[in-house]
Amino acid sequence: MRRQKRDMSSRAYDRGYHAGVSGRSLDDCPHSDMEHRQNWVAGWREGRSDQWDGLTGISGVHKLRAL
């Protein structure tokens, strides 16, 4: 748990992925630091792609990691 909290890049990606899968807007990115913002956007893009491919709900559980 402590390791995950320290790794903000991975956390930003995971949170962006969850935002993308849930259909939130790209403008909802909470990061102002460029590195974390890029990771969040990369996760958001993959999440949106998975949502469009139908990997939501039970069919997409294998792609999710615990926050």
PyMOL Python script that loads the backbone (N, CA, C, O; Angstrom):
from pymol import cmd

cmd.read_pdbstr("""\
ATOM      1  N   MET A   1       0.821  -1.191   0.000  1.00  0.00           N
ATOM      2  CA  MET A   1       0.000   0.000   0.000  1.00  0.00           C
ATOM      3  C   MET A   1       0.870   1.262   0.000  1.00  0.00           C
ATOM      4  O   MET A   1       0.615   2.183  -0.776  1.00  0.00           O
ATOM      5  N   ARG A   2       1.865   1.313   0.838  1.00  0.00           N
ATOM      6  CA  ARG A   2       2.721   2.502   0.886  1.00  0.00           C
ATOM      7  C   ARG A   2       3.434   2.716  -0.435  1.00  0.00           C
ATOM      8  O   ARG A   2       3.589   3.850  -0.889  1.00  0.00           O
ATOM      9  N   ARG A   3       3.863   1.632  -1.045  1.00  0.00           N
ATOM     10  CA  ARG A   3       4.565   1.733  -2.319  1.00  0.00           C
ATOM     11  C   ARG A   3       3.663   2.344  -3.386  1.00  0.00           C
ATOM     12  O   ARG A   3       4.107   3.163  -4.190  1.00  0.00           O
ATOM     13  N   GLN A   4       2.398   1.943  -3.387  1.00  0.00           N
ATOM     14  CA  GLN A   4       1.459   2.468  -4.374  1.00  0.00           C
ATOM     15  C   GLN A   4       1.217   3.959  -4.151  1.00  0.00           C
ATOM     16  O   GLN A   4       1.102   4.717  -5.114  1.00  0.00           O
ATOM     17  N   LYS A   5       1.142   4.377  -2.916  1.00  0.00           N
ATOM     18  CA  LYS A   5       0.919   5.786  -2.638  1.00  0.00           C
ATOM     19  C   LYS A   5       2.096   6.643  -3.082  1.00  0.00           C
ATOM     20  O   LYS A   5       1.908   7.792  -3.483  1.00  0.00           O
ATOM     21  N   ARG A   6       3.306   6.099  -3.016  1.00  0.00           N
ATOM     22  CA  ARG A   6       4.479   6.869  -3.414  1.00  0.00           C
ATOM     23  C   ARG A   6       4.609   6.979  -4.924  1.00  0.00           C
ATOM     24  O   ARG A   6       5.148   7.961  -5.434  1.00  0.00           O
ATOM     25  N   ASP A   7       4.119   5.980  -5.638  1.00  0.00           N
ATOM     26  CA  ASP A   7       4.264   5.969  -7.090  1.00  0.00           C
ATOM     27  C   ASP A   7       3.100   6.727  -7.735  1.00  0.00           C
ATOM     28  O   ASP A   7       2.118   6.125  -8.167  1.00  0.00           O
ATOM     29  N   MET A   8       3.224   8.030  -7.792  1.00  0.00           N
ATOM     30  CA  MET A   8       2.137   8.874  -8.295  1.00  0.00           C
ATOM     31  C   MET A   8       1.880   8.690  -9.793  1.00  0.00           C
ATOM     32  O   MET A   8       0.758   8.898 -10.253  1.00  0.00           O
ATOM     33  N   SER A   9       2.896   8.305 -10.551  1.00  0.00           N
ATOM     34  CA  SER A   9       2.705   8.118 -11.987  1.00  0.00           C
ATOM     35  C   SER A   9       1.773   6.945 -12.255  1.00  0.00           C
ATOM     36  O   SER A   9       0.850   7.045 -13.064  1.00  0.00           O
ATOM     37  N   SER A  10       2.020   5.844 -11.576  1.00  0.00           N
ATOM     38  CA  SER A  10       1.173   4.665 -11.730  1.00  0.00           C
ATOM     39  C   SER A  10      -0.235   4.938 -11.223  1.00  0.00           C
ATOM     40  O   SER A  10      -1.219   4.502 -11.821  1.00  0.00           O
ATOM     41  N   ARG A  11      -0.318   5.652 -10.133  1.00  0.00           N
ATOM     42  CA  ARG A  11      -1.621   5.988  -9.563  1.00  0.00           C
ATOM     43  C   ARG A  11      -2.411   6.903 -10.495  1.00  0.00           C
ATOM     44  O   ARG A  11      -3.622   6.743 -10.649  1.00  0.00           O
ATOM     45  N   ALA A  12      -1.727   7.855 -11.112  1.00  0.00           N
ATOM     46  CA  ALA A  12      -2.395   8.759 -12.052  1.00  0.00           C
ATOM     47  C   ALA A  12      -2.931   7.978 -13.242  1.00  0.00           C
ATOM     48  O   ALA A  12      -4.046   8.229 -13.699  1.00  0.00           O
ATOM     49  N   TYR A  13      -2.138   7.025 -13.751  1.00  0.00           N
ATOM     50  CA  TYR A  13      -2.572   6.200 -14.876  1.00  0.00           C
ATOM     51  C   TYR A  13      -3.812   5.391 -14.494  1.00  0.00           C
ATOM     52  O   TYR A  13      -4.780   5.340 -15.253  1.00  0.00           O
ATOM     53  N   ASP A  14      -3.781   4.762 -13.323  1.00  0.00           N
ATOM     54  CA  ASP A  14      -4.909   3.946 -12.875  1.00  0.00           C
ATOM     55  C   ASP A  14      -6.176   4.786 -12.707  1.00  0.00           C
ATOM     56  O   ASP A  14      -7.264   4.374 -13.109  1.00  0.00           O
ATOM     57  N   ARG A  15      -6.022   5.948 -12.118  1.00  0.00           N
ATOM     58  CA  ARG A  15      -7.194   6.819 -11.931  1.00  0.00           C
ATOM     59  C   ARG A  15      -7.731   7.330 -13.269  1.00  0.00           C
ATOM     60  O   ARG A  15      -8.941   7.464 -13.447  1.00  0.00           O
ATOM     61  N   GLY A  16      -6.839   7.609 -14.194  1.00  0.00           N
ATOM     62  CA  GLY A  16      -7.258   8.020 -15.535  1.00  0.00           C
ATOM     63  C   GLY A  16      -7.988   6.901 -16.248  1.00  0.00           C
ATOM     64  O   GLY A  16      -8.976   7.139 -16.941  1.00  0.00           O
ATOM     65  N   TYR A  17      -7.499   5.669 -16.077  1.00  0.00           N
ATOM     66  CA  TYR A  17      -8.159   4.516 -16.691  1.00  0.00           C
ATOM     67  C   TYR A  17      -9.584   4.370 -16.152  1.00  0.00           C
ATOM     68  O   TYR A  17     -10.527   4.172 -16.918  1.00  0.00           O
ATOM     69  N   HIS A  18      -9.729   4.467 -14.851  1.00  0.00           N
ATOM     70  CA  HIS A  18     -11.057   4.352 -14.254  1.00  0.00           C
ATOM     71  C   HIS A  18     -11.981   5.481 -14.727  1.00  0.00           C
ATOM     72  O   HIS A  18     -13.173   5.261 -14.941  1.00  0.00           O
ATOM     73  N   ALA A  19     -11.434   6.675 -14.887  1.00  0.00           N
ATOM     74  CA  ALA A  19     -12.221   7.797 -15.387  1.00  0.00           C
ATOM     75  C   ALA A  19     -12.664   7.540 -16.828  1.00  0.00           C
ATOM     76  O   ALA A  19     -13.800   7.844 -17.192  1.00  0.00           O
ATOM     77  N   GLY A  20     -11.778   6.987 -17.640  1.00  0.00           N
ATOM     78  CA  GLY A  20     -12.112   6.702 -19.035  1.00  0.00           C
ATOM     79  C   GLY A  20     -13.155   5.621 -19.167  1.00  0.00           C
ATOM     80  O   GLY A  20     -14.073   5.743 -19.977  1.00  0.00           O
ATOM     81  N   VAL A  21     -13.031   4.560 -18.382  1.00  0.00           N
ATOM     82  CA  VAL A  21     -13.997   3.458 -18.433  1.00  0.00           C
ATOM     83  C   VAL A  21     -15.375   3.927 -17.972  1.00  0.00           C
ATOM     84  O   VAL A  21     -16.398   3.476 -18.487  1.00  0.00           O
ATOM     85  N   SER A  22     -15.391   4.837 -16.997  1.00  0.00           N
ATOM     86  CA  SER A  22     -16.679   5.312 -16.490  1.00  0.00           C
ATOM     87  C   SER A  22     -17.286   6.404 -17.363  1.00  0.00           C
ATOM     88  O   SER A  22     -18.399   6.857 -17.096  1.00  0.00           O
ATOM     89  N   GLY A  23     -16.564   6.837 -18.411  1.00  0.00           N
ATOM     90  CA  GLY A  23     -17.129   7.788 -19.363  1.00  0.00           C
ATOM     91  C   GLY A  23     -16.917   9.243 -19.011  1.00  0.00           C
ATOM     92  O   GLY A  23     -17.551  10.114 -19.606  1.00  0.00           O
ATOM     93  N   ARG A  24     -16.051   9.531 -18.067  1.00  0.00           N
ATOM     94  CA  ARG A  24     -15.801  10.924 -17.703  1.00  0.00           C
ATOM     95  C   ARG A  24     -15.025  11.647 -18.797  1.00  0.00           C
ATOM     96  O   ARG A  24     -14.379  11.021 -19.637  1.00  0.00           O
ATOM     97  N   SER A  25     -15.096  12.950 -18.772  1.00  0.00           N
ATOM     98  CA  SER A  25     -14.468  13.793 -19.777  1.00  0.00           C
ATOM     99  C   SER A  25     -12.960  13.909 -19.566  1.00  0.00           C
ATOM    100  O   SER A  25     -12.467  13.775 -18.446  1.00  0.00           O
ATOM    101  N   LEU A  26     -12.250  14.154 -20.636  1.00  0.00           N
ATOM    102  CA  LEU A  26     -10.810  14.375 -20.579  1.00  0.00           C
ATOM    103  C   LEU A  26     -10.489  15.633 -19.768  1.00  0.00           C
ATOM    104  O   LEU A  26      -9.416  15.732 -19.174  1.00  0.00           O
ATOM    105  N   ASP A  27     -11.404  16.578 -19.744  1.00  0.00           N
ATOM    106  CA  ASP A  27     -11.209  17.822 -18.997  1.00  0.00           C
ATOM    107  C   ASP A  27     -11.244  17.625 -17.485  1.00  0.00           C
ATOM    108  O   ASP A  27     -10.945  18.558 -16.738  1.00  0.00           O
ATOM    109  N   ASP A  28     -11.601  16.431 -17.020  1.00  0.00           N
ATOM    110  CA  ASP A  28     -11.686  16.155 -15.585  1.00  0.00           C
ATOM    111  C   ASP A  28     -10.339  15.788 -14.964  1.00  0.00           C
ATOM    112  O   ASP A  28     -10.285  15.411 -13.794  1.00  0.00           O
ATOM    113  N   CYS A  29      -9.269  15.893 -15.720  1.00  0.00           N
ATOM    114  CA  CYS A  29      -7.943  15.542 -15.209  1.00  0.00           C
ATOM    115  C   CYS A  29      -7.582  16.472 -14.047  1.00  0.00           C
ATOM    116  O   CYS A  29      -7.585  17.692 -14.207  1.00  0.00           O
ATOM    117  N   PRO A  30      -7.270  15.897 -12.874  1.00  0.00           N
ATOM    118  CA  PRO A  30      -6.990  16.729 -11.700  1.00  0.00           C
ATOM    119  C   PRO A  30      -5.533  17.178 -11.587  1.00  0.00           C
ATOM    120  O   PRO A  30      -5.206  17.932 -10.671  1.00  0.00           O
ATOM    121  N   HIS A  31      -4.661  16.746 -12.473  1.00  0.00           N
ATOM    122  CA  HIS A  31      -3.226  17.011 -12.328  1.00  0.00           C
ATOM    123  C   HIS A  31      -2.775  18.239 -13.127  1.00  0.00           C
ATOM    124  O   HIS A  31      -3.207  18.464 -14.257  1.00  0.00           O
ATOM    125  N   SER A  32      -1.908  19.008 -12.511  1.00  0.00           N
ATOM    126  CA  SER A  32      -1.321  20.149 -13.211  1.00  0.00           C
ATOM    127  C   SER A  32       0.131  19.855 -13.598  1.00  0.00           C
ATOM    128  O   SER A  32       0.661  20.457 -14.531  1.00  0.00           O
ATOM    129  N   ASP A  33       0.771  18.929 -12.878  1.00  0.00           N
ATOM    130  CA  ASP A  33       2.133  18.503 -13.213  1.00  0.00           C
ATOM    131  C   ASP A  33       2.092  17.742 -14.535  1.00  0.00           C
ATOM    132  O   ASP A  33       1.282  16.831 -14.703  1.00  0.00           O
ATOM    133  N   MET A  34       2.960  18.112 -15.470  1.00  0.00           N
ATOM    134  CA  MET A  34       2.904  17.565 -16.826  1.00  0.00           C
ATOM    135  C   MET A  34       3.095  16.048 -16.864  1.00  0.00           C
ATOM    136  O   MET A  34       2.398  15.368 -17.618  1.00  0.00           O
ATOM    137  N   GLU A  35       4.012  15.505 -16.078  1.00  0.00           N
ATOM    138  CA  GLU A  35       4.263  14.059 -16.089  1.00  0.00           C
ATOM    139  C   GLU A  35       3.036  13.282 -15.616  1.00  0.00           C
ATOM    140  O   GLU A  35       2.635  12.303 -16.246  1.00  0.00           O
ATOM    141  N   HIS A  36       2.447  13.717 -14.515  1.00  0.00           N
ATOM    142  CA  HIS A  36       1.271  13.026 -13.990  1.00  0.00           C
ATOM    143  C   HIS A  36       0.070  13.211 -14.912  1.00  0.00           C
ATOM    144  O   HIS A  36      -0.748  12.305 -15.067  1.00  0.00           O
ATOM    145  N   ARG A  37      -0.027  14.373 -15.513  1.00  0.00           N
ATOM    146  CA  ARG A  37      -1.125  14.626 -16.456  1.00  0.00           C
ATOM    147  C   ARG A  37      -1.010  13.704 -17.674  1.00  0.00           C
ATOM    148  O   ARG A  37      -2.016  13.168 -18.140  1.00  0.00           O
ATOM    149  N   GLN A  38       0.198  13.519 -18.187  1.00  0.00           N
ATOM    150  CA  GLN A  38       0.387  12.631 -19.334  1.00  0.00           C
ATOM    151  C   GLN A  38       0.022  11.197 -18.982  1.00  0.00           C
ATOM    152  O   GLN A  38      -0.582  10.498 -19.796  1.00  0.00           O
ATOM    153  N   ASN A  39       0.379  10.751 -17.784  1.00  0.00           N
ATOM    154  CA  ASN A  39       0.023   9.398 -17.356  1.00  0.00           C
ATOM    155  C   ASN A  39      -1.484   9.256 -17.183  1.00  0.00           C
ATOM    156  O   ASN A  39      -2.062   8.234 -17.553  1.00  0.00           O
ATOM    157  N   TRP A  40      -2.120  10.281 -16.619  1.00  0.00           N
ATOM    158  CA  TRP A  40      -3.565  10.237 -16.438  1.00  0.00           C
ATOM    159  C   TRP A  40      -4.267  10.163 -17.798  1.00  0.00           C
ATOM    160  O   TRP A  40      -5.199   9.380 -17.978  1.00  0.00           O
ATOM    161  N   VAL A  41      -3.818  10.977 -18.742  1.00  0.00           N
ATOM    162  CA  VAL A  41      -4.424  11.001 -20.078  1.00  0.00           C
ATOM    163  C   VAL A  41      -4.197   9.675 -20.807  1.00  0.00           C
ATOM    164  O   VAL A  41      -5.089   9.197 -21.508  1.00  0.00           O
ATOM    165  N   ALA A  42      -3.024   9.084 -20.649  1.00  0.00           N
ATOM    166  CA  ALA A  42      -2.755   7.781 -21.273  1.00  0.00           C
ATOM    167  C   ALA A  42      -3.699   6.720 -20.711  1.00  0.00           C
ATOM    168  O   ALA A  42      -4.235   5.906 -21.462  1.00  0.00           O
ATOM    169  N   GLY A  43      -3.904   6.726 -19.401  1.00  0.00           N
ATOM    170  CA  GLY A  43      -4.854   5.797 -18.784  1.00  0.00           C
ATOM    171  C   GLY A  43      -6.275   6.072 -19.236  1.00  0.00           C
ATOM    172  O   GLY A  43      -7.044   5.145 -19.486  1.00  0.00           O
ATOM    173  N   TRP A  44      -6.626   7.355 -19.341  1.00  0.00           N
ATOM    174  CA  TRP A  44      -7.967   7.740 -19.789  1.00  0.00           C
ATOM    175  C   TRP A  44      -8.226   7.238 -21.201  1.00  0.00           C
ATOM    176  O   TRP A  44      -9.305   6.722 -21.496  1.00  0.00           O
ATOM    177  N   ARG A  45      -7.234   7.389 -22.074  1.00  0.00           N
ATOM    178  CA  ARG A  45      -7.396   6.927 -23.468  1.00  0.00           C
ATOM    179  C   ARG A  45      -7.594   5.418 -23.534  1.00  0.00           C
ATOM    180  O   ARG A  45      -8.440   4.931 -24.284  1.00  0.00           O
ATOM    181  N   GLU A  46      -6.816   4.684 -22.753  1.00  0.00           N
ATOM    182  CA  GLU A  46      -6.985   3.232 -22.753  1.00  0.00           C
ATOM    183  C   GLU A  46      -8.335   2.838 -22.159  1.00  0.00           C
ATOM    184  O   GLU A  46      -8.978   1.901 -22.632  1.00  0.00           O
ATOM    185  N   GLY A  47      -8.756   3.552 -21.130  1.00  0.00           N
ATOM    186  CA  GLY A  47     -10.062   3.290 -20.540  1.00  0.00           C
ATOM    187  C   GLY A  47     -11.197   3.559 -21.505  1.00  0.00           C
ATOM    188  O   GLY A  47     -12.143   2.776 -21.587  1.00  0.00           O
ATOM    189  N   ARG A  48     -11.111   4.660 -22.238  1.00  0.00           N
ATOM    190  CA  ARG A  48     -12.140   4.975 -23.238  1.00  0.00           C
ATOM    191  C   ARG A  48     -12.155   3.923 -24.338  1.00  0.00           C
ATOM    192  O   ARG A  48     -13.221   3.503 -24.790  1.00  0.00           O
ATOM    193  N   SER A  49     -10.977   3.500 -24.764  1.00  0.00           N
ATOM    194  CA  SER A  49     -10.878   2.466 -25.786  1.00  0.00           C
ATOM    195  C   SER A  49     -11.530   1.169 -25.301  1.00  0.00           C
ATOM    196  O   SER A  49     -12.264   0.520 -26.047  1.00  0.00           O
ATOM    197  N   ASP A  50     -11.262   0.802 -24.064  1.00  0.00           N
ATOM    198  CA  ASP A  50     -11.869  -0.414 -23.504  1.00  0.00           C
ATOM    199  C   ASP A  50     -13.377  -0.267 -23.366  1.00  0.00           C
ATOM    200  O   ASP A  50     -14.118  -1.230 -23.562  1.00  0.00           O
ATOM    201  N   GLN A  51     -13.833   0.935 -23.031  1.00  0.00           N
ATOM    202  CA  GLN A  51     -15.278   1.150 -22.933  1.00  0.00           C
ATOM    203  C   GLN A  51     -15.926   1.000 -24.305  1.00  0.00           C
ATOM    204  O   GLN A  51     -16.991   0.393 -24.421  1.00  0.00           O
ATOM    205  N   TRP A  52     -15.308   1.536 -25.328  1.00  0.00           N
ATOM    206  CA  TRP A  52     -15.851   1.433 -26.684  1.00  0.00           C
ATOM    207  C   TRP A  52     -15.829  -0.010 -27.183  1.00  0.00           C
ATOM    208  O   TRP A  52     -16.683  -0.415 -27.971  1.00  0.00           O
ATOM    209  N   ASP A  53     -14.835  -0.790 -26.713  1.00  0.00           N
ATOM    210  CA  ASP A  53     -14.744  -2.192 -27.099  1.00  0.00           C
ATOM    211  C   ASP A  53     -15.669  -3.083 -26.284  1.00  0.00           C
ATOM    212  O   ASP A  53     -15.749  -4.287 -26.529  1.00  0.00           O
ATOM    213  N   GLY A  54     -16.366  -2.504 -25.320  1.00  0.00           N
ATOM    214  CA  GLY A  54     -17.326  -3.269 -24.526  1.00  0.00           C
ATOM    215  C   GLY A  54     -16.742  -3.935 -23.301  1.00  0.00           C
ATOM    216  O   GLY A  54     -17.364  -4.831 -22.730  1.00  0.00           O
ATOM    217  N   LEU A  55     -15.558  -3.517 -22.885  1.00  0.00           N
ATOM    218  CA  LEU A  55     -14.933  -4.123 -21.711  1.00  0.00           C
ATOM    219  C   LEU A  55     -15.320  -3.382 -20.432  1.00  0.00           C
ATOM    220  O   LEU A  55     -14.453  -2.986 -19.653  1.00  0.00           O
ATOM    221  N   THR A  56     -16.599  -3.199 -20.222  1.00  0.00           N
ATOM    222  CA  THR A  56     -17.084  -2.562 -19.009  1.00  0.00           C
ATOM    223  C   THR A  56     -17.829  -3.603 -18.194  1.00  0.00           C
ATOM    224  O   THR A  56     -18.236  -4.644 -18.710  1.00  0.00           O
ATOM    225  N   GLY A  57     -18.000  -3.313 -16.936  1.00  0.00           N
ATOM    226  CA  GLY A  57     -18.705  -4.250 -16.072  1.00  0.00           C
ATOM    227  C   GLY A  57     -17.909  -5.520 -15.861  1.00  0.00           C
ATOM    228  O   GLY A  57     -16.693  -5.474 -15.679  1.00  0.00           O
ATOM    229  N   ILE A  58     -18.583  -6.639 -15.883  1.00  0.00           N
ATOM    230  CA  ILE A  58     -17.946  -7.921 -15.578  1.00  0.00           C
ATOM    231  C   ILE A  58     -16.977  -8.360 -16.671  1.00  0.00           C
ATOM    232  O   ILE A  58     -16.025  -9.084 -16.379  1.00  0.00           O
ATOM    233  N   SER A  59     -17.181  -7.955 -17.894  1.00  0.00           N
ATOM    234  CA  SER A  59     -16.285  -8.367 -18.980  1.00  0.00           C
ATOM    235  C   SER A  59     -14.925  -7.676 -18.923  1.00  0.00           C
ATOM    236  O   SER A  59     -13.970  -8.153 -19.537  1.00  0.00           O
ATOM    237  N   GLY A  60     -14.819  -6.562 -18.197  1.00  0.00           N
ATOM    238  CA  GLY A  60     -13.557  -5.846 -18.112  1.00  0.00           C
ATOM    239  C   GLY A  60     -12.849  -5.965 -16.776  1.00  0.00           C
ATOM    240  O   GLY A  60     -11.868  -5.264 -16.526  1.00  0.00           O
ATOM    241  N   VAL A  61     -13.337  -6.846 -15.916  1.00  0.00           N
ATOM    242  CA  VAL A  61     -12.774  -6.968 -14.573  1.00  0.00           C
ATOM    243  C   VAL A  61     -11.302  -7.383 -14.619  1.00  0.00           C
ATOM    244  O   VAL A  61     -10.519  -6.944 -13.777  1.00  0.00           O
ATOM    245  N   HIS A  62     -10.917  -8.202 -15.565  1.00  0.00           N
ATOM    246  CA  HIS A  62      -9.537  -8.669 -15.627  1.00  0.00           C
ATOM    247  C   HIS A  62      -8.546  -7.542 -15.913  1.00  0.00           C
ATOM    248  O   HIS A  62      -7.353  -7.711 -15.663  1.00  0.00           O
ATOM    249  N   LYS A  63      -8.999  -6.409 -16.424  1.00  0.00           N
ATOM    250  CA  LYS A  63      -8.093  -5.294 -16.730  1.00  0.00           C
ATOM    251  C   LYS A  63      -7.938  -4.331 -15.556  1.00  0.00           C
ATOM    252  O   LYS A  63      -6.994  -3.541 -15.530  1.00  0.00           O
ATOM    253  N   LEU A  64      -8.845  -4.386 -14.590  1.00  0.00           N
ATOM    254  CA  LEU A  64      -8.822  -3.441 -13.490  1.00  0.00           C
ATOM    255  C   LEU A  64      -7.845  -3.883 -12.416  1.00  0.00           C
ATOM    256  O   LEU A  64      -7.694  -5.073 -12.139  1.00  0.00           O
ATOM    257  N   ARG A  65      -7.180  -2.892 -11.811  1.00  0.00           N
ATOM    258  CA  ARG A  65      -6.338  -3.136 -10.650  1.00  0.00           C
ATOM    259  C   ARG A  65      -6.949  -2.388  -9.480  1.00  0.00           C
ATOM    260  O   ARG A  65      -7.592  -1.354  -9.663  1.00  0.00           O
ATOM    261  N   ALA A  66      -6.757  -2.892  -8.315  1.00  0.00           N
ATOM    262  CA  ALA A  66      -7.289  -2.225  -7.121  1.00  0.00           C
ATOM    263  C   ALA A  66      -6.562  -0.911  -6.887  1.00  0.00           C
ATOM    264  O   ALA A  66      -5.341  -0.834  -7.026  1.00  0.00           O
ATOM    265  N   LEU A  67      -7.308   0.110  -6.534  1.00  0.00           N
ATOM    266  CA  LEU A  67      -6.696   1.412  -6.221  1.00  0.00           C
ATOM    267  C   LEU A  67      -6.126   1.396  -4.877  1.00  0.00           C
ATOM    268  O   LEU A  67      -5.567   2.398  -4.432  1.00  0.00           O
TER     269      LEU A  67
END
""", "prot")
cmd.dss("prot")
cmd.show_as("cartoon", "prot")
cmd.util.cbc("prot")
cmd.orient("prot")
